[in-house]
Each structure stands twice: as C-alpha cells, then as structure tokens.
Amino acid sequence: MKSMFCFSVCAIVFFLLFFSEYLRVFLYQTPSSSLIAAFQTNQVKTSFKLDIKQDVIVFLHIQKTGGKMFDSILVHSLNVNTPCLCIKPIASGCRCRGANGHIWLYSRLSTNWMCGVHADWTELHECVPRTLNYLEKNFDGISLNRRYRYITILREPVARYLSEWLHTQRGADWPTLHKCRGHLPSLADFPPCRKGLTWINVTLEAFMNCSTNPARNRQTYMLANMRQVNCYNLTGMDYDVRQKKILSSAKTNLLSMPFYAMTDFMNESIFLLQHSMGISLKNRIKINPKPRASSLRVDQQILEKIKELNRLDIELYDFAKKLFFLRLKSVKEDKFNPSTN
C-alpha cells in the first residue's frame, strides 16, 4: 500500500513537471495574429545554409548571459566540414578556419578578445573586418567577400543584473567602458563606480545606486549602435529621447540577426540554431542547471527598483522573446510541413 502511494505521488509530480514545461513553451509557440503582423516575413524567416568558405559567425558575448557555455557549443559541437581545432588548456586556443584559411567564427574561444573584452555591437562592427584581415594576413585590406552573421544570447534582465552583481561582489570584473568611433567615453561623462581595481564586497544597494554602472540595461546598450546617439557624449540630446533611440537601435540590430539564443530557453535555442543555419550538432548538449542568481531571493521593493533600473532591457527582452518564438514556430512549420515552403 505504501509503495503504491509513493508511486502515485511520483507519477503526479512527474506529470506536473512535464505539464509545466509543455505549457511554458506552448504559450509562446502560439502567438496571436496581431503579433505576427508586427514583424515582416524576412524578419521571422531568417534561415540560411552556413557556408564556412564565406560566412563569418560573429558572437556578441554579453556578460552573465551564459555566453561561455554557448561559445563552447559553437567551437566544439557544430558539425561543419572543417571544425574548430582546439588546443587545451588554452582558453582561446581554438582555430576555426575553412580549408581556404578563411576564419568562420569570431568569438572569445576562437579569436580571443581581439576587439576588446565583451565587445559590443558598435565595437565589433568597427573592429572585426580589420581584425580578420590581420589574422588572415590580408594586409592589403583587399575587400573579401565575407558575409558577417552576428548572433548573441540574451537572459532575463533581473536575473542577469543580479548575476553581474554577485560576480562583481566576488572581486571579478571587466573593463567597464566600450569604445565608440575608436575612443573610450570620458571620465566626466562616465565616472567609475569603484575606487580601486575591483569592487569586491560591494553591497546590492551600492551596486544599484551608482548611476554610471554599466550593468544597467547592459543588453540594450551592447546591442545598440551607439554612433546613432553620438556615442557616450551625454550632452546635446534629451535623456529620454536618447534612451528611446538606444532601445530602438537595439531592437533593429536584433531583428537583423539571423539567430540569437535565450538562456531561459536553451533547448529551444539549440533546436533553432541548427535549423536557422542548416547545420547539425556532433554531440548532445548538456544544459547546465539554473545559476545561483536565478534562485536568489530579493525583497520585493528592491526587485521593483532593479526592474526600473533595467526597464530598457526588460522591454528589449520581451520583444526578443516574442520574435524568438515566432521564429521557432516558423522553423517547425517549415520542418514538419515542407509543402508550405
């Protein structure tokens, strides 16, 4: 009797877990007709066949989004004709080149941070072409017929922000400022939050209270073309107008990406990666459990303040999630109903 009771409980728990996961995905896989109409067909149907003789995947790696894991998938698991050759234990010791010497992947693990640590959209567009010319020994600067395929990975903004705080609190850090038109922002426009080399043991309150903390709306700022708002010069443009332009630019650039992943939907992201680029994976991907920040308990009042500080990221993430599941739906329809192509 006792064993039957335990079996029944286990069966109910399994069913609830399965149903919750099904419901989580199903709700986003059935978008409304008004949402579908908000995007153009070529913004939803973005699949292409990866050609490593011509294409260059440029991975825009935003901090604390699970980018290291995703970068590892790119260098170790893509089933391409000339896969990356990696030398362990060198962190950036992967050589991702086609038979003609063409570099087909720009990322931390393949080329290291040659355009800056966690370079953003603006830095990468200014830097990647000449960096690849240098690495491929194209010193004459001859225009090569490269097709740049920018991709990224996004994470729920509050969890990402808290994860960056925990990372900073441990004493780890990155260069805080990004270049635009070849120059760093002035210290007058963006005074640093920390006084020393690190911000170790920083409290969440202090982390939130620094108005120039780049953790705020980091995903939006890193995806935007900062040249459209005169880089990081805060004079000459109304603050609210500037924020709207930055958000609009980030959405536009995200729309132009043929693929992007989402940390909270990694299984779906891996499926979309394969079918967006017309490739397969060499091995089954093990999804890491939810990171510490995802289970961190925060007072409701503080949580609301974090949301307010990251309102651009929250709007961008909501936009990205809707587009992501529209693309997923489109790919599945094409895959399972080939006659509709």
Secondary structure, 3 states (H helix, E strand, C coil): CHHHHHHHHHHHHHHHHHHHHHHHHHHHHCCCHHHHHCCCHHHHCCCCCCCCCCEEEEEECCCCCCHHHHHHHHHHCECCCCCCEECCCCCCCEECECCCCCECEECHHHHCCCCCCCCCHHHHHHHHHHHHHHHCCCCCCCCCCCEEEEEEEECCHHHHHHHHHHHHHCCCCCCCCCCECCECCCCCCCCCCCCCCCCCCCCHHHHHHCCCCCCCCHHHHHHCCHHHHCCCCCCCCCHHHHHHHHHHHHHHHHHHCCCCEEHHHHHHHHHHHHHHHCCCECCCCCCCCCCHHHHCCCCHHHHHHHHHHCHHHHHHHHHHHHHHHHHHHHHHHHHHCHHHC
